[in-house]
Amino acid sequence: MVRIMEPPAPDITLEAIVRREVQLYAGTSDTDMLYSLLDDANKTYAVVIVPGNAEDRPAWVIVMAQIVEDKVVIIEDITDKPLVEALMVNGGVPREKIILAYKGEQIPVQNP
């Protein structure tokens, strides 16, 4: 998931960067399906895993992030390639703009 690429163009939005990086976690494995759930209206992006074996269900979230004002709040990340690294390396998002809510970092209050 973490790959080296050119820095993002200045006209690419934070939403587009997060959407792209989260979506890269979707795909298949030998037994499971990983589906992206992309909600642009609420600026929330996730990937869920659906085990191929019915006995291993239910499905669960493996990575989830939301844009809150000018910050990326990573709500869940149980991957072996952390989204925070992908956002910084591939998306050029500074660490101070990323909140690791799943690790207990403070989530900003969203203005209505």
Backbone as CSV, one residue per row, in Angstrom:
resi,resn,N_x,N_y,N_z,CA_x,CA_y,CA_z,C_x,C_y,C_z
1,MET,0.798,-1.175,0.000,0.000,0.000,0.000,0.857,1.263,0.000
2,VAL,1.935,1.298,0.751,2.791,2.478,0.756,3.723,2.377,-0.431
3,ARG,3.684,3.394,-1.289,4.529,3.392,-2.470,5.078,4.799,-2.650
4,ILE,6.246,4.885,-3.221,6.860,6.187,-3.462,6.342,6.694,-4.799
5,MET,5.901,7.935,-4.813,5.420,8.524,-6.050,5.705,10.022,-6.014
6,GLU,5.388,10.685,-7.072,5.606,12.127,-7.150,4.745,12.832,-6.108
7,PRO,5.211,13.951,-5.569,4.359,14.715,-4.648,3.069,15.124,-5.339
8,PRO,1.977,15.235,-4.580,0.701,15.582,-5.198,0.740,16.982,-5.800
9,ALA,-0.016,17.158,-6.855,-0.150,18.479,-7.460,-0.857,19.384,-6.463
10,PRO,-0.520,20.676,-6.450,-1.121,21.564,-5.445,-2.629,21.694,-5.546
11,ASP,-3.227,21.334,-6.674,-4.673,21.471,-6.823,-5.437,20.219,-6.380
12,ILE,-4.752,19.185,-5.915,-5.419,17.976,-5.433,-5.894,18.231,-4.003
13,THR,-7.157,17.940,-3.746,-7.736,18.202,-2.428,-7.330,17.119,-1.425
14,LEU,-7.446,17.459,-0.161,-7.184,16.496,0.903,-8.145,15.316,0.780
15,GLU,-9.389,15.607,0.432,-10.376,14.538,0.250,-9.938,13.563,-0.840
16,ALA,-9.443,14.086,-1.953,-9.011,13.234,-3.066,-7.827,12.368,-2.665
17,ILE,-6.906,12.928,-1.895,-5.740,12.163,-1.450,-6.176,11.028,-0.533
18,VAL,-7.017,11.334,0.452,-7.465,10.307,1.403,-8.276,9.245,0.686
19,ARG,-9.171,9.662,-0.179,-9.998,8.720,-0.960,-9.113,7.756,-1.740
20,ARG,-8.125,8.307,-2.443,-7.225,7.487,-3.261,-6.444,6.491,-2.402
21,GLU,-5.872,6.975,-1.313,-5.036,6.106,-0.485,-5.845,5.018,0.207
22,VAL,-7.037,5.353,0.694,-7.883,4.335,1.329,-8.321,3.304,0.296
23,GLN,-8.717,3.769,-0.871,-9.213,2.864,-1.910,-8.170,1.826,-2.308
24,LEU,-6.894,2.150,-2.171,-5.836,1.210,-2.533,-5.796,-0.032,-1.639
25,TYR,-6.446,0.003,-0.497,-6.494,-1.163,0.388,-7.532,-2.188,-0.076
26,ALA,-8.424,-1.805,-0.976,-9.457,-2.722,-1.485,-8.832,-3.727,-2.442
27,GLY,-9.470,-4.873,-2.574,-8.984,-5.900,-3.490,-9.448,-7.267,-3.046
28,THR,-8.665,-8.266,-3.379,-9.001,-9.637,-3.006,-7.773,-10.323,-2.427
29,SER,-8.039,-11.364,-1.668,-6.980,-12.264,-1.223,-7.381,-13.655,-1.704
30,ASP,-6.672,-14.658,-1.267,-7.023,-16.017,-1.690,-8.422,-16.414,-1.238
31,THR,-8.857,-15.877,-0.108,-10.153,-16.302,0.433,-11.124,-15.168,0.722
32,ASP,-10.642,-13.936,0.815,-11.483,-12.837,1.273,-11.625,-11.741,0.217
33,MET,-12.657,-10.911,0.403,-12.872,-9.741,-0.455,-12.731,-8.499,0.409
34,LEU,-12.052,-7.495,-0.131,-11.890,-6.215,0.560,-12.561,-5.153,-0.293
35,TYR,-13.636,-4.561,0.248,-14.441,-3.600,-0.498,-14.213,-2.193,0.034
36,SER,-14.103,-1.229,-0.879,-14.000,0.165,-0.453,-15.402,0.751,-0.319
37,LEU,-15.568,1.577,0.710,-16.802,2.311,0.958,-16.407,3.784,0.952
38,LEU,-16.819,4.512,-0.069,-16.359,5.874,-0.293,-17.533,6.831,-0.236
39,ASP,-17.600,7.644,0.815,-18.710,8.560,1.043,-18.190,9.990,0.936
40,ASP,-18.239,10.544,-0.275,-17.728,11.897,-0.495,-18.559,12.958,0.215
41,ALA,-19.862,12.747,0.345,-20.727,13.736,0.998,-20.326,13.951,2.454
42,ASN,-19.953,12.881,3.132,-19.552,12.966,4.537,-18.036,12.894,4.716
43,LYS,-17.314,12.866,3.606,-15.841,12.834,3.619,-15.320,11.682,4.474
44,THR,-15.945,10.516,4.293,-15.599,9.328,5.053,-15.260,8.205,4.081
45,TYR,-14.125,7.550,4.324,-13.605,6.557,3.393,-13.141,5.343,4.195
46,ALA,-13.534,4.150,3.734,-13.200,2.938,4.484,-13.037,1.754,3.549
47,VAL,-12.432,0.709,4.088,-12.375,-0.586,3.417,-12.801,-1.625,4.442
48,VAL,-13.727,-2.489,4.020,-14.172,-3.591,4.873,-13.709,-4.902,4.261
49,ILE,-13.473,-5.868,5.137,-13.104,-7.201,4.681,-14.290,-8.128,4.913
50,VAL,-14.632,-8.886,3.890,-15.701,-9.879,3.983,-15.032,-11.233,3.806
51,PRO,-14.936,-12.005,4.888,-14.296,-13.315,4.789,-15.030,-14.224,3.808
52,GLY,-14.277,-14.961,3.023,-14.866,-15.884,2.060,-15.548,-17.054,2.736
53,ASN,-15.049,-17.446,3.886,-15.620,-18.542,4.648,-16.714,-17.973,5.553
54,ALA,-17.934,-18.434,5.379,-19.073,-17.917,6.151,-18.871,-18.082,7.656
55,GLU,-18.112,-19.070,8.075,-17.870,-19.282,9.504,-16.988,-18.184,10.101
56,ASP,-16.238,-17.470,9.259,-15.350,-16.405,9.726,-16.028,-15.046,9.787
57,ARG,-17.289,-14.970,9.412,-17.999,-13.694,9.397,-18.417,-13.306,10.790
58,PRO,-18.649,-12.062,11.064,-19.080,-10.999,10.169,-17.904,-10.275,9.515
59,ALA,-18.271,-9.363,8.624,-17.291,-8.492,7.987,-16.828,-7.465,9.021
60,TRP,-15.664,-6.868,8.775,-15.206,-5.821,9.686,-14.400,-4.776,8.929
61,VAL,-14.283,-3.616,9.553,-13.549,-2.493,8.969,-12.061,-2.720,9.198
62,ILE,-11.265,-2.595,8.121,-9.818,-2.711,8.298,-9.131,-1.350,8.291
63,VAL,-9.721,-0.389,7.589,-9.180,0.977,7.594,-10.339,1.938,7.343
64,MET,-10.323,3.055,8.105,-11.389,4.050,7.953,-10.844,5.417,8.326
65,ALA,-11.144,6.411,7.493,-10.700,7.779,7.751,-11.794,8.752,7.367
66,GLN,-11.772,9.897,8.029,-12.737,10.963,7.738,-12.006,12.301,7.765
67,ILE,-12.409,13.177,6.872,-11.877,14.533,6.871,-12.751,15.356,7.810
68,VAL,-12.132,15.998,8.792,-12.829,16.894,9.709,-12.113,18.235,9.615
69,GLU,-12.807,19.177,8.998,-12.234,20.488,8.686,-10.969,20.287,7.849
70,ASP,-9.788,20.623,8.348,-8.571,20.466,7.541,-7.683,19.334,8.044
71,LYS,-8.271,18.384,8.785,-7.515,17.270,9.353,-8.046,15.935,8.827
72,VAL,-7.159,14.949,8.791,-7.549,13.578,8.473,-7.626,12.834,9.796
73,VAL,-8.796,12.323,10.108,-8.980,11.533,11.324,-9.016,10.063,10.898
74,ILE,-8.012,9.311,11.311,-7.995,7.879,11.013,-8.693,7.181,12.174
75,ILE,-9.868,6.669,11.886,-10.747,6.088,12.900,-10.345,4.649,13.207
76,GLU,-9.928,3.923,12.180,-9.533,2.520,12.339,-8.422,2.213,11.359
77,ASP,-7.481,1.391,11.780,-6.426,0.915,10.885,-5.806,-0.322,11.505
78,ILE,-6.176,-1.488,10.981,-5.610,-2.747,11.461,-4.753,-3.392,10.383
79,THR,-4.265,-2.578,9.459,-3.452,-3.079,8.364,-1.992,-3.220,8.791
80,ASP,-1.212,-3.936,7.987,0.222,-4.035,8.247,0.995,-2.920,7.530
81,LYS,0.273,-2.098,6.774,0.861,-0.939,6.091,0.009,0.273,6.462
82,PRO,0.366,0.966,7.531,-0.499,2.020,8.080,-0.844,3.133,7.098
83,LEU,-2.116,3.527,7.155,-2.607,4.618,6.315,-1.848,5.906,6.585
84,VAL,-1.477,6.155,7.838,-0.753,7.386,8.165,0.515,7.502,7.333
85,GLU,1.229,6.401,7.147,2.457,6.415,6.337,2.143,6.669,4.871
86,ALA,1.093,6.042,4.369,0.703,6.242,2.963,0.326,7.693,2.709
87,LEU,-0.409,8.284,3.645,-0.821,9.678,3.476,0.383,10.614,3.468
88,MET,1.357,10.354,4.337,2.531,11.218,4.401,3.459,11.002,3.205
89,VAL,3.742,9.750,2.870,4.699,9.442,1.798,4.095,9.709,0.424
90,ASN,2.912,9.179,0.171,2.314,9.273,-1.161,1.503,10.538,-1.368
91,GLY,0.888,11.006,-0.304,-0.008,12.141,-0.441,0.575,13.470,-0.008
92,GLY,1.734,13.423,0.639,2.347,14.657,1.091,1.592,15.340,2.225
93,VAL,0.790,14.569,2.964,0.024,15.136,4.075,0.942,15.206,5.298
94,PRO,1.123,16.396,5.882,1.983,16.504,7.064,1.382,15.769,8.262
95,ARG,2.235,15.192,9.084,1.780,14.416,10.243,0.873,15.246,11.155
96,GLU,1.139,16.554,11.273,0.317,17.385,12.150,-1.115,17.562,11.639
97,LYS,-1.390,17.143,10.408,-2.745,17.203,9.846,-3.467,15.853,9.977
98,ILE,-2.812,14.878,10.620,-3.367,13.526,10.743,-3.579,13.206,12.218
99,ILE,-4.782,12.752,12.533,-5.128,12.379,13.901,-5.394,10.877,13.931
100,LEU,-4.668,10.169,14.777,-4.836,8.723,14.908,-5.836,8.447,16.027
101,ALA,-7.116,8.574,15.709,-8.177,8.378,16.698,-8.137,6.959,17.259
102,TYR,-7.803,5.981,16.437,-7.764,4.592,16.892,-6.640,4.350,17.900
103,LYS,-5.727,5.309,18.027,-4.653,5.220,19.025,-4.879,6.193,20.172
104,GLY,-6.063,6.826,20.198,-6.417,7.679,21.310,-6.113,9.157,21.119
105,GLU,-5.638,9.556,19.953,-5.389,10.988,19.735,-6.728,11.723,19.685
106,GLN,-6.732,12.961,20.148,-7.941,13.778,20.282,-8.565,14.077,18.914
107,ILE,-9.855,13.813,18.777,-10.606,14.107,17.553,-11.158,15.516,17.648
108,PRO,-10.955,16.342,16.605,-11.518,17.695,16.657,-13.044,17.671,16.589
109,VAL,-13.657,18.652,17.205,-15.116,18.791,17.152,-15.458,19.380,15.797
110,GLN,-16.378,18.744,15.080,-16.762,19.209,13.751,-17.804,20.307,13.865
111,ASN,-17.560,21.420,13.179,-18.532,22.504,13.162,-19.709,22.139,12.267
112,PRO,-20.939,22.462,12.707,-22.122,22.106,11.901,-22.191,22.892,10.606
